[in-house]
Amino acid sequence: MHTPSVLTIAGSDSGGGAGIQADLKTFAAHRVHGLSAITALTAQHTRGVIAVEVPALDFLRAQLEACFDDFEIGAVKLGMLANAGVIGVVADSMAARRPPFLVVDPVMVATSGAKLLEEAALDALRRRLIPLASVLTPNLPEAELLLGRRIDSLRGMYAAADDLLALGAAGVLLKGGHLAGDGDVVDLFVDAGGRREIAHPRLRVDAHGTGCTLASAIAANLCLGLPLAEACAAAADYVHAALRGGYRPGRSEVLVLDHFGAAPPR
């Protein structure tokens, strides 16, 4: 009997709160087998990123081939893809292997607001990966970069989600946590079937790894057979529960998510 496998293609976080480490915790909490292909090594902790090292493209290609050659992969989650070369290798692999589901988390903007992708990489993301995506999961700053305009209201989110969908993904989950206000955090899911708001009470905390965790939970839920809209809603519930149970392992005030306290019931 094979355990379902989900592959994360993303960067490694030495502090254990985001990236590959958060992805694998999320997969384990959902009781699927986690695979990983590391696109970047980071030296970081809860206070920031110290250094980044991008492995050779041939080594990334070898990681991907090793995973696909031995495992039945039910879904793939993409996270930090450091440059256009990395995006090209990943896009070639996804086009050739065609996993049943592809969740694209376009990691493009640091918490500080700094842009993480060069323009050529951003263009490659738009042209080569987004059209392959089962669901695209940008936050508002990332959506603004993809669309080239500001998004500052829920009404603006509706228009942006439709325009993001037009880039070619089968679905879009536009995350609303960066929207100003004291009300609920509203994430907006759209696909060809319509729109759905996913709302949770706003938690006034500074946390690390929420985007990685959300995309990984979506991938796990899709691998387990949930329809796309339900997979996104269940993933948002999981992140909210993990955030409520978050803890501070470092010397900063930044929370790391409680993945196993938020694990869905068997």
N, C-alpha and C positions, 0 to 999 in steps of 0.2 A: 504494500500500500504506500503510494507516494504522498508525502506532505507537499502541499502547494508551495512553490517557490516564487519569491518576488525579488527582483534585482534593483538595487539602487546604484546609480552612476552619479557620483557626487564627490565633494571634497571631504577630507578628514579633518575633524576638529579635535585637537589634542586635549582640549578642556572637557570633552565628553558631553557638551550640551546641545550641539547642533550637528549638521552634516551627516556623514556616514554613521556616526555613533548614535545620533538621535533616530536615524532611519532604522537601524538594526534593532534598537529597543522597541520602536513602534511595531515592527514586524513581529518581534517575539511576543509583544503584548496581544497581538491579534492572532497568534498561533499559526503563523505562516513561516516558512523557512526563508531567512534573509541571505541574499547574495550581494556582493559589492564589487564594483569596479571604481577605483579611486582616481579621480581626475586632478586632484590637487592635494598636497600635504600642507597643512597650516600649523604654525606654532601660535596658539592662542589660548586665552583663558576668559574668565567672565568680564575682564576689563578691556579686552580688545585683541586685535590680531598683531602678532609680533613679526611674523615672516610667512611667506608662501613659496612653496616649491612645486612646480608643475612637472610630473613625470614625463619621460619620453613618450611620444605618440605610439611608437611600436609596442611599448610596454602596456599602454592603455588598451591597444588593440588586442594584445595577448590576454589581458584580463577578460575582455568581453568574449573572446572566442572560447576561453576556458569555461565560462559560465554557461554559454549557450550550447556548448558541445556535450555537457554532461547532465544538465538539469532541464526539466520541463518548466519553463518560466511562464507564469500566468499573468504577470504584469511587470512593467518597468517604470521606475521613477527617476527622473532626471533632476539634478540639483545644480550645484556650482559647476559651470563649464567655462574654464578660465579664458580661453581665447578662440579665435576662428579655427585654428588647427584642431583643437580638441572637439569643437562642435562638428567639424568635418568628419572626424573619425567616428564620433557617436552617430551622426546622421547616416553615414554609410552603413554602419552596423544595424541601425533600426530599419533602414530601407530594405536591407537584405534579409534580416531575420523576422521582421514583421511580428513582434510580440502581440498577443491579443489585446492588451491595453498599454497605453503609454501616457504617463502623467508627467507633464512638463511644468516644473517650478522654475520660472525664469529669474534666477538669482542674479540681479543686475545692480542693486543699490545696497550699500552698506548702511548699518543703523545710523551712522554719522551723516548720511546723505550722499556720500561719495559714490560716483559711478564706477562700477567694477568691470564693465565690459567696454572694450574698444569698439569704435563704430563698425569696423569690419565684422567683428563677432556678433554685434547686435543685428546686422543685416543678415548674416548667416543663420542666426536663430530664427528670424522672421521667415526666411525663404525655405530653409531646409528642415527645421524641426517642428515648428508650430503646425504646418500642414499635416504632419504625421500624428499629432497629439489626439488622444481620446479626450483629454481635458487639460486646459491651460490654467495655472493658478497664480496669477500675479497679485501683488499688493498694489496699492494706489501709485506709489512712486514708480514701480516697474511698468504699470499700465501707462503712466504718463510718458515714459521713455518710448514704449512701443508705439504709442499713438501720436506723440509729439504735441501734446496739449495738457492743460491742467484739468484735474478732476476734483471738484471741491463741494459736491453735494450728492445726495442720493439720486437725484434726477440725472446728474452728470454721470453717475455710475451706470445707470440704465443705458444711456447712450454709448458709453465707453464699452460696456460688455457686449453690446450688439456689434460695435466696430471691431472689437477683438475677435469675436466669433467669425467675422468676415475674413480674418487672416488665414482661416482654414482649419482650425481645430474643430473637433466634433462637439466640444463643450467648453465653457469658460466658467471658472469660479473666481470672481473678482472679490478680493478680500477688502473689507471696509474698515479695518482697525485703525488706519491712519486718518480717517475722516474726523474732523473736529466736532466736538459736542459731548454732552453728558449722557445721552440716551444709549440705547442698546447698540452693540456692534452688529452691523448688518453685512453679511456676505451675500453676494448675488450670484446665483447659478443661472446660466442660460444655455440652451441648446436648441436644436431645430424644433423641439416639442414645446418650448415656451420658457418662462422665467420662474424663478423661485427665490424668495428671500429666506435666508437662514440667520436668525437673530439670537444673540446671547447677551446677558447683562455685561456691561463694560467692567473689567477688573482693572483697578488703578495700580498696576504693578509693571515693573520693567522685567521682561522675560527674554530668554534666549532659546532659539530653536523652534519657534512656533510654526514658521512657514515650512521648514523641512518636515516636521512632524505631521502637519496637515496633509501635505502631498503624499507622504509615505502611508498614512492611514487610508487615504483614498485608494492608493494602489493595492493595499492589502484587502480592502473591502471589495474592490473589483475582482481581485483574484479569488475571493471567497464567494463570488456570484451575485453580489448586490448590483442592481441597476445603477446607472451613473449618477442620477440625481440623489438617490438614497445613499450611495457610497459617499458622496460629498457631504450630505447632511450628517451622517453618522461620524464622519471624520471630524467635522466641526464640533460635534458634541464631545468627541474624545479629547480634542485639544483643549476645549473649555474645562473639562474635568481635570485634565493633567495640569492645567495652569492653576486651577483652584488648589490643587495639592502640591504645587511647586515648592521647592526648597532652595536654600542658598549654600552651595558647597564651597564657593570661593570667598574672597575678601571684599567683593563688591556687593551692591544691593540687587544684582541681577539674579533672577530666578532661573532654575533649570526645571524642566517639566517632570512630574511624577508619572512616568509612563505606565508603570504596573498597577499603581493605585487607580488609574483610569481605565484599565483593561476591560473590554467588553465581557459580559458574562459568558460562560461556556454554553 
